[in-house]
Each structure stands twice: as structure tokens, then as C-alpha cells.
Amino acid sequence: MAFISEKKIKGVKRHYLESSVRLPGGKVKKFSVYLKNYSPGRKYDTSKYRKILDSKVSNELIVFASGFYKKSAIFNKHLLERLEEVRLGYKEIVKKLSSKQLQDIIDRFTVNFTYESNAIEGNSLTLKDVTMILHEKKAIEGKDLREIYETLNTREAMELVFGNRLRIRKEDIIKLHKVLVKNTGVASGFKKLPNFLLGRNVKTAPPERVEEEMGALMEWYHKNENMHPLQRVAIFHGKFEKIHPFEDGNGRAGRLLINIMLLNHCYPPLIIRKSQRLSYFSCLEAFDRGHEDKLHRFLIEKYKKTYEKFFKVYVNYL
């Protein structure tokens, strides 16, 4: 939040519009713009200076991000700057929304995400069905009760996600899974029996190794803060799905964890559409074989598209 400060320079009082911003890595930097002809107690329009200050902050953050995060063939300087521009654009959108508008966009995102994520796993409910269940609290006659609970549970999980109440730690990941499988007949918590992936030539972690492998994955995630959040998200997601730590619900939990990680770092959440199911699974299969780039590019595209086609479109209709 911007504020006005007073400084005495060579005996002359000068006033500045200032803002403190936390940079990647935790360092806080102060930005300021001189307020010409400002006099305390008198009406003064700071809107022009706020725009200058916001532009100054945005430019600095974009440059800083491109220098702070570790670069690779995919996550090069140009992409890092573009990803930061999207983050800042999302931040501006959220800042401009009223509390009612913000809740509306979260509700719309929740409906879309829930429908698409559940459909990827074979849930037969249509987008209209999901909307009626979540917004109108109506049961859908003739529909599988488990599918209805999966829908209601995902909404409850999304409330935790957007409430920023979950982190990448064992207790929160298990809590997320417990919410997702409530009333579905699936045991919550790490699996007790082996499971396998249909159509994928990869062995999941045996039950006795899940705790160790998940612990190593979370430790890796928290140690690599110099890696761009979206790059860390992609690697975490690929490894999580390969471990397959739960009896069931790994895909839905994994896609929610993507958005937990993004929102924890103030990046906009993303949606993977059911129409991209085959491409998505192909990326995970490539990851299993040691080729991470395909999954990186896939999630980068979903990140950009969700911002452009969902968040920016919503604001255009206000």
C-alpha cells in the first residue's frame, strides 16, 4: 500500500509517495516518487503519481525476477519476464475487484476448475450439472452419488485453496486429500496397498516408501526457491503423480496442489481442460521417462491461457 512520507533535504521539506514491496527471496525494497507542490493539509490528487509509482514497481519486479530465478533453455530471460507480467496483471485485477466481484470470479473459477478436473478422471457430470450442484444446491436425478460428492468436495477444497490456508507440507496435503474423498468410500491418507497407473508403464511408490518419497519431494520443493515457481510446480506435479501417494484421488489432489503452490507465490491459478486430457497424460508419461520439458511447456501454456481467457475476459465484462 502506498503512503506519503516527508523528508528534509538541505533544510527543505520534500514529500514522496512511497511503497514497500517484497521481492522474490524475501527481501523488501522501498520505491518512491517525488510529489511536486505537495502541501500537508491541502487537497492533492496523487493519482498521476500512483501510476508512475506502480509502473516503477512493476518494471523493477520484472527485471528482478528475470535475474533472480535460475534460467534454463525454457525458463529463459524473456519467459521469466512474461510470467512476471502475468503475475502483476493478475495482482492488478484482484486489487480492482470489489469483495463481491472477487467472490464471483472465485465462484466461477471453482465451477470451471471442478468440472474440468473431475472430467479428466472420468466424472460424467456436465458443466451445467456442476453449476447446479455448486450454486443452486440441487441434486441431479439419476447421477452417481459419488460423482456429486466429488463435486461438492472439490468446492470445499477450493475454499481452502483460495483462502490461502494450505501449504506444501505433509499435514496439509493429507488434509486436502481427506476433503476430496469425503463420503466417496475412498480411504484418506497415504495408501496402505499398492496402486498402479492405467496405460502408463511406470511403477508408483510402494506403500512402505510413500512417506519417505513424499518427504524428499517436499524437502526438494522448499530448498529450490531460486527456481521459478512455475518450474517447481511442474517438477513437483510430475513427481507427485509418479509417487501416487493415495489410494485414489491423486490426479484431483495433484491439480489442486498446482494451484496451492501458484497462489502461495501470488501467481494466478490455472485450469487444465478435459479436452487436453490426452496431451496432459502424454506430458506426464514423458516426465516419467525423464523428459521434463514437455510438462513444463504444457503448464506454462495453461498458466498463460487461464489468465488470458478466464481472468482478463472476466474483467472485460465488468
VMD Tcl script that draws the C-alpha trace (Angstrom):
set ca {
  {0.00 0.00 0.00}
  {1.32 3.46 -0.96}
  {1.79 6.16 1.67}
  {3.12 9.74 1.81}
  {6.39 10.38 3.60}
  {8.23 13.57 4.47}
  {11.99 14.09 4.19}
  {14.16 17.09 4.92}
  {16.82 17.64 2.27}
  {19.21 20.58 2.79}
  {16.68 22.15 5.16}
  {13.79 21.86 2.69}
  {10.82 19.57 3.36}
  {10.00 17.28 0.45}
  {7.16 14.78 0.19}
  {7.15 11.43 -1.55}
  {4.63 8.77 -2.43}
  {6.22 5.52 -1.26}
  {5.55 1.81 -1.41}
  {7.41 -1.16 0.06}
  {7.46 -4.37 -1.97}
  {8.66 -7.85 -1.05}
  {10.90 -9.22 -3.80}
  {11.36 -12.91 -4.65}
  {13.61 -14.37 -1.98}
  {12.04 -12.28 0.80}
  {13.99 -9.01 0.52}
  {11.87 -5.84 0.94}
  {12.59 -2.85 -1.29}
  {11.17 0.67 -1.00}
  {10.09 2.68 -4.06}
  {9.25 6.38 -4.06}
  {8.07 9.20 -6.35}
  {8.52 12.91 -5.54}
  {5.22 14.80 -5.08}
  {5.61 18.16 -6.73}
  {3.99 21.12 -4.90}
  {2.54 18.87 -2.20}
  {1.42 20.62 0.99}
  {0.15 18.75 4.07}
  {-3.47 19.52 4.92}
  {-4.34 20.64 1.39}
  {-6.30 18.60 -1.14}
  {-3.88 16.90 -3.50}
  {-4.51 14.45 -6.34}
  {-1.94 11.64 -6.17}
  {-3.45 9.51 -8.98}
  {-0.83 10.56 -11.57}
  {1.99 9.77 -9.16}
  {0.42 6.45 -8.18}
  {0.54 5.38 -11.82}
  {4.19 6.40 -12.03}
  {4.96 4.54 -8.82}
  {3.07 1.41 -9.95}
  {4.93 1.44 -13.25}
  {8.24 1.86 -11.45}
  {7.49 -1.06 -9.14}
  {6.28 -3.30 -11.98}
  {9.33 -2.65 -14.15}
  {11.66 -3.31 -11.22}
  {9.89 -6.57 -10.32}
  {10.03 -7.82 -13.90}
  {13.74 -7.07 -14.16}
  {14.43 -8.51 -10.71}
  {12.54 -11.76 -11.45}
  {14.47 -12.32 -14.68}
  {17.72 -12.00 -12.72}
  {16.71 -13.82 -9.53}
  {15.35 -17.09 -10.87}
  {17.61 -19.79 -12.26}
  {17.50 -19.87 -16.05}
  {17.17 -22.85 -18.35}
  {16.52 -23.46 -22.04}
  {12.78 -23.00 -21.41}
  {12.80 -20.63 -18.44}
  {14.93 -18.01 -20.18}
  {15.03 -14.25 -19.52}
  {12.17 -13.49 -21.92}
  {9.84 -16.13 -20.42}
  {10.65 -15.14 -16.83}
  {9.72 -11.54 -17.66}
  {6.49 -12.65 -19.34}
  {5.50 -14.84 -16.38}
  {6.12 -11.92 -14.02}
  {3.98 -9.64 -16.20}
  {1.13 -12.15 -15.88}
  {1.56 -12.27 -12.09}
  {1.46 -8.49 -11.86}
  {-1.53 -8.31 -14.20}
  {-3.41 -10.80 -12.01}
  {-2.50 -8.80 -8.92}
  {-3.93 -5.64 -10.53}
  {-7.15 -7.44 -11.47}
  {-7.66 -8.70 -7.91}
  {-6.89 -5.25 -6.48}
  {-9.52 -3.56 -8.66}
  {-12.34 -6.01 -7.85}
  {-14.87 -5.29 -5.14}
  {-15.30 -8.00 -2.50}
  {-18.48 -9.13 -4.27}
  {-16.75 -9.26 -7.67}
  {-13.80 -11.12 -6.20}
  {-16.09 -13.77 -4.71}
  {-17.91 -14.03 -8.03}
  {-14.73 -14.67 -10.00}
  {-13.61 -17.25 -7.42}
  {-17.01 -18.97 -7.67}
  {-16.81 -19.03 -11.48}
  {-13.25 -20.36 -11.38}
  {-14.31 -23.03 -8.87}
  {-17.12 -24.25 -11.14}
  {-14.83 -24.39 -14.19}
  {-11.91 -25.99 -12.37}
  {-14.14 -28.56 -10.62}
  {-15.87 -29.61 -13.83}
  {-12.64 -29.88 -15.86}
  {-10.53 -31.59 -13.18}
  {-13.20 -34.15 -12.30}
  {-13.97 -34.79 -16.00}
  {-10.30 -35.63 -16.61}
  {-10.79 -38.50 -14.14}
  {-13.96 -39.72 -15.88}
  {-16.63 -37.92 -13.83}
  {-19.72 -37.78 -16.10}
  {-21.31 -34.60 -14.70}
  {-21.73 -31.82 -17.26}
  {-20.75 -28.20 -16.66}
  {-24.45 -27.42 -16.17}
  {-24.72 -30.23 -13.60}
  {-21.72 -28.90 -11.68}
  {-23.11 -25.36 -11.74}
  {-26.47 -26.53 -10.36}
  {-24.83 -28.60 -7.62}
  {-22.45 -25.85 -6.51}
  {-24.63 -22.75 -6.93}
  {-28.21 -23.95 -6.66}
  {-27.55 -26.79 -4.18}
  {-29.65 -29.11 -6.37}
  {-29.22 -32.86 -6.57}
  {-29.10 -34.21 -10.11}
  {-31.57 -37.05 -10.58}
  {-30.04 -40.22 -11.97}
  {-26.43 -39.16 -11.35}
  {-23.90 -41.22 -9.41}
  {-23.81 -40.10 -5.78}
  {-20.02 -40.46 -5.67}
  {-19.69 -38.01 -8.58}
  {-21.88 -35.50 -6.75}
  {-19.75 -35.82 -3.61}
  {-16.56 -35.41 -5.68}
  {-18.02 -32.12 -6.93}
  {-19.06 -30.85 -3.51}
  {-15.72 -31.92 -2.02}
  {-13.73 -30.07 -4.69}
  {-15.61 -26.87 -3.88}
  {-14.75 -27.29 -0.19}
  {-11.12 -27.87 -1.15}
  {-11.12 -24.78 -3.38}
  {-12.31 -22.68 -0.44}
  {-9.18 -23.79 1.43}
  {-7.03 -23.07 -1.63}
  {-8.33 -19.54 -2.25}
  {-8.36 -18.89 1.48}
  {-4.59 -19.48 1.33}
  {-4.91 -21.96 4.19}
  {-2.82 -24.77 2.71}
  {0.94 -25.12 2.29}
  {3.25 -27.75 0.85}
  {3.64 -29.85 3.98}
  {2.53 -33.35 4.89}
  {-0.37 -32.43 7.16}
  {-1.88 -30.02 4.63}
  {-1.57 -32.43 1.70}
  {-3.29 -35.17 3.73}
  {-5.95 -32.67 4.84}
  {-6.58 -31.74 1.19}
  {-6.99 -35.40 0.25}
  {-9.31 -36.06 3.20}
  {-11.61 -33.26 1.99}
  {-11.55 -34.56 -1.60}
  {-12.55 -38.15 -0.78}
  {-15.12 -37.44 1.95}
  {-18.26 -39.63 1.55}
  {-16.84 -41.35 -1.56}
  {-15.76 -44.62 0.06}
  {-12.07 -43.90 -0.52}
  {-9.70 -44.14 2.45}
  {-7.98 -40.84 3.23}
  {-4.28 -40.51 3.91}
  {-1.31 -42.25 2.34}
  {-2.12 -45.57 0.65}
  {-1.90 -48.84 2.53}
  {-1.97 -51.06 -0.58}
  {-0.05 -50.79 -3.88}
  {-1.71 -49.00 -6.81}
  {-0.86 -48.64 -10.47}
  {-1.48 -46.27 -13.38}
  {-3.64 -47.47 -16.24}
  {-1.98 -47.04 -19.60}
  {1.35 -45.89 -18.15}
  {4.46 -48.03 -17.98}
  {5.68 -46.75 -14.63}
  {5.73 -48.15 -11.10}
  {4.23 -46.00 -8.38}
  {5.85 -45.81 -4.96}
  {5.06 -48.88 -2.81}
  {3.09 -48.03 0.36}
  {6.11 -48.51 2.64}
  {8.09 -45.88 0.69}
  {5.39 -43.21 0.26}
  {6.22 -41.33 3.47}
  {9.92 -41.20 2.58}
  {9.41 -40.20 -1.06}
  {6.83 -37.53 -0.23}
  {9.14 -36.17 2.47}
  {12.01 -35.98 -0.02}
  {9.75 -34.27 -2.59}
  {8.59 -31.60 -0.12}
  {12.17 -31.04 1.04}
  {13.27 -30.60 -2.58}
  {10.44 -28.10 -3.18}
  {11.35 -25.89 -0.24}
  {15.09 -25.98 -0.99}
  {14.77 -24.73 -4.58}
  {13.44 -21.22 -4.09}
  {15.79 -19.88 -6.77}
  {13.82 -21.90 -9.33}
  {10.79 -20.13 -10.82}
  {7.57 -21.18 -9.01}
  {6.00 -22.49 -12.23}
  {9.07 -24.62 -12.95}
  {8.98 -26.01 -9.40}
  {5.24 -26.62 -9.77}
  {5.77 -28.69 -12.93}
  {8.51 -30.84 -11.39}
  {6.59 -31.29 -8.13}
  {3.45 -32.28 -10.04}
  {5.27 -34.81 -12.21}
  {6.96 -36.42 -9.21}
  {3.79 -36.36 -7.10}
  {1.77 -38.15 -9.79}
  {4.55 -40.71 -10.22}
  {4.62 -41.42 -6.46}
  {0.78 -41.65 -6.48}
  {0.66 -41.44 -2.66}
  {-3.06 -42.04 -2.17}
  {-5.39 -44.96 -2.79}
  {-7.43 -42.76 -5.17}
  {-7.85 -39.05 -5.94}
  {-4.19 -38.47 -6.85}
  {-4.96 -36.60 -10.07}
  {-7.52 -34.28 -8.48}
  {-5.27 -33.67 -5.47}
  {-2.26 -33.07 -7.73}
  {-4.04 -30.45 -9.83}
  {-5.22 -28.65 -6.68}
  {-1.65 -28.70 -5.37}
  {-0.56 -26.93 -8.56}
  {-2.84 -24.02 -7.67}
  {-1.90 -24.08 -4.00}
  {1.73 -23.59 -4.99}
  {0.91 -20.85 -7.51}
  {-1.34 -18.91 -5.13}
  {1.17 -19.31 -2.28}
  {3.58 -17.33 -4.51}
  {0.88 -14.79 -5.60}
  {0.62 -16.26 -9.12}
  {-2.79 -16.83 -10.73}
  {-4.19 -20.37 -10.63}
  {-4.64 -22.43 -13.78}
  {-7.13 -24.86 -15.29}
  {-6.30 -27.97 -17.30}
  {-9.25 -28.66 -19.61}
  {-10.68 -32.14 -20.19}
  {-10.16 -31.53 -23.93}
  {-6.41 -31.51 -23.18}
  {-6.56 -34.80 -21.24}
  {-4.53 -36.83 -23.73}
  {-1.88 -34.13 -24.09}
  {-1.69 -33.81 -20.31}
  {-1.22 -37.55 -19.79}
  {1.34 -37.61 -22.59}
  {3.34 -34.93 -20.74}
  {3.21 -36.95 -17.52}
  {4.37 -40.07 -19.40}
  {7.28 -38.11 -20.88}
  {8.13 -36.87 -17.37}
  {8.18 -40.48 -16.13}
  {10.81 -41.22 -18.80}
  {12.99 -38.33 -17.61}
  {11.85 -35.69 -20.14}
  {10.60 -32.73 -18.08}
  {10.40 -30.11 -20.85}
  {7.07 -31.30 -22.24}
  {5.30 -30.88 -18.88}
  {6.98 -27.50 -18.34}
  {5.71 -26.20 -21.68}
  {2.24 -27.64 -21.10}
  {1.77 -25.93 -17.72}
  {3.26 -22.66 -18.98}
  {0.65 -22.67 -21.75}
  {-2.21 -23.42 -19.31}
  {-0.95 -20.69 -16.96}
  {-0.98 -18.07 -19.75}
  {-4.25 -19.23 -21.28}
  {-6.16 -19.32 -17.99}
  {-5.03 -15.77 -17.27}
  {-5.91 -14.52 -20.78}
  {-9.11 -16.49 -21.39}
  {-10.55 -16.50 -17.88}
  {-9.31 -13.67 -15.64}
  {-8.80 -10.98 -18.30}
  {-12.06 -11.89 -20.08}
  {-13.96 -11.63 -16.78}
  {-12.63 -8.11 -16.17}
  {-13.53 -7.04 -19.72}
  {-17.19 -7.76 -18.98}
  {-17.34 -5.66 -15.80}
}
mol new
graphics top color blue
foreach p $ca { graphics top sphere $p radius 0.5 }
foreach p [lrange $ca 0 end-1] q [lrange $ca 1 end] { graphics top cylinder $p $q radius 0.2 }
display resetview
